[in-house]
Amino acid sequence: MRVAEVVRPTRPKEATPALRPPHRYSFDPATPDLAGFPRDRWLRSLRAAWRQAPIDAVGEPDPRGAAVLRLALAEYLGRVRGAAADPEQILVCTGFTQGLALISRWLAERGIDRLAVEDPGWHRHRLIAEQAGLEVAVVPVDGDGIDVAALERTGASAVVVTPAHQFPTGALLASERRAALVEWAERGDRLVIEDDYDAELRYDRSGVGALQGLAPERVAYIGSASKRLTPGMRLGWALLPSWLAWQIAPAKALADGGSEVAGQLALADFLQRGELDRHLRRMRGVYRSRREALLDSLGRHLPEARPRGGEAGLFELVELPEGAVEAVVVEAAARRGLGVEGLAVHSYSGTRPGLVLGFGAMAEPAIERGASLLADAVRV
């Protein structure tokens, strides 16, 4: 007689906490001050939104987004970003990534095979376009932003730009190039995709208006809560040309049926109460101080490095000293518990070795220590 083996339940393994390797100090350029997220005020908006929401708010969602949020976003974008915002042309998405992915797939389905991106530029722009089946053309960027004459030579029918604060150089798109870019789009029946990821975070001047306000029918504007509040919120918005809005909405419906409702209703209340304005006003002071702390620390610990970013955003582009090898510096920093991002990640044609150093999520003492560790890594 045989007795079958008893199958004993095993304790499940713990889930991996994060895909990225942990660092004691991290100059992540994409992370805002997570501790600065106004949890109490957000919770108040969340409760208020549920109290005021109609019963059908928890039913099948509108794939374009909750009407109350689209209306609040239209008012905010018109008032703060100078956009020509119609709530019927706003699509709520899970962030910039989904917004660009939906547009890229639409372009590919219409037989448009080439999308231009900035060089250097956010590496995810290229990855999203390639995943949609598009060929990517790179266009150089200088101190005045994207080179529109070079864009013309690519033969691309669409381009992704970061005009208010170019990533990662920090350049502001000059007024004459804004006009040239709009003329390029209008003359060739082309599309400009505006990544407006952190335009409200300027420290040297008032915010620069959105490019979309100059040519609403030629510019698809995409923003998100990632830098303005927190990336974990997974809320973004696309303000689309009238001829494109109703063509993208079905793709969003097929992608996920519509973004989750609770966060949308809370964000609408948060906007209507003026809480986002107050939060950004407070955080501009915090980030300005942290940027100054980074520049001061680099000046003391690594004076041969050359900061290049503008007075805005959550990062500073820093050119490495002559003779430094970027990959070696990044690896040496990691061994010291310091996370840094190399410029090569975002450069397609090769540039001077550099680092994109984020300061948004680091307190001043951590920035000081991080700069000291970076100097050690450079001088290995």
JORA-V845808 format. One line per field, one symbol per residue. phi: phi as a letter, one per 40 degrees, with the letter a starting at -180 (. if undefined). burial: I if it has 16 or more other C-alpha atoms within 10 Angstrom, else O. Layout:
phi: ???
burial: ???
This chain:
phi: .bbccccccbcccccccaccccbcbbcccbbccccccccccccccccccccccccccccccccchcdcccccccccccccbgccbbdcbbbcbciddcdcccccccccccgcbbbcbcbcadccdcccccccgccbbbbcbbcbgcccccddccgcbaabbbccacbbcgcbccdccdcccccdcccbfbbbbccbcaccbbbbaccccccdccadcbbccbbacdccbacccfbaabbbddcbdcccdccccccaghcccdcccccdcdcccgccdccccccdcccdcccccccccccccacccbcbcccagbabcbcccdgcbdccccccccccgbcbbccddbbbbgbddabbccbccbcdcccdccccccdccccc
burial: OOOOOOOOOOOOOOOOOOOOOOOOIIIIIIIIIOOOOOOOOIOOIIOOIOOOOOOOOOOOIIIIIIIIIIIIIIIIIIOOIIIIIIIIIIIIIIIIIIIIIIIIIIIIOOOIIIIIIIIIIIIOIIOIIIOIIIIIIIIIIOIIIIIIOOIIOOOIIIIIIIIIIIIIIIIIIOOOIIOOIIIIIIOOOIIIIIIIIIIIIIIOOOIIIIIIIIIIIIIIIIIIIIIIIIIOOIIIIIIIIIOIIIOIIOIIOOOOOIIIIIIIIIIIIIIIOOIIIOIIOOIIOOIIIIIOIIIIIIOOIIOOIIIIIIIIIIIIIIIIIOOIOIOOIIOIIIOIIIIIIIIIOIIIOOOOIIIIIIIIIIOIOIIIOIIIIIIIIIOO
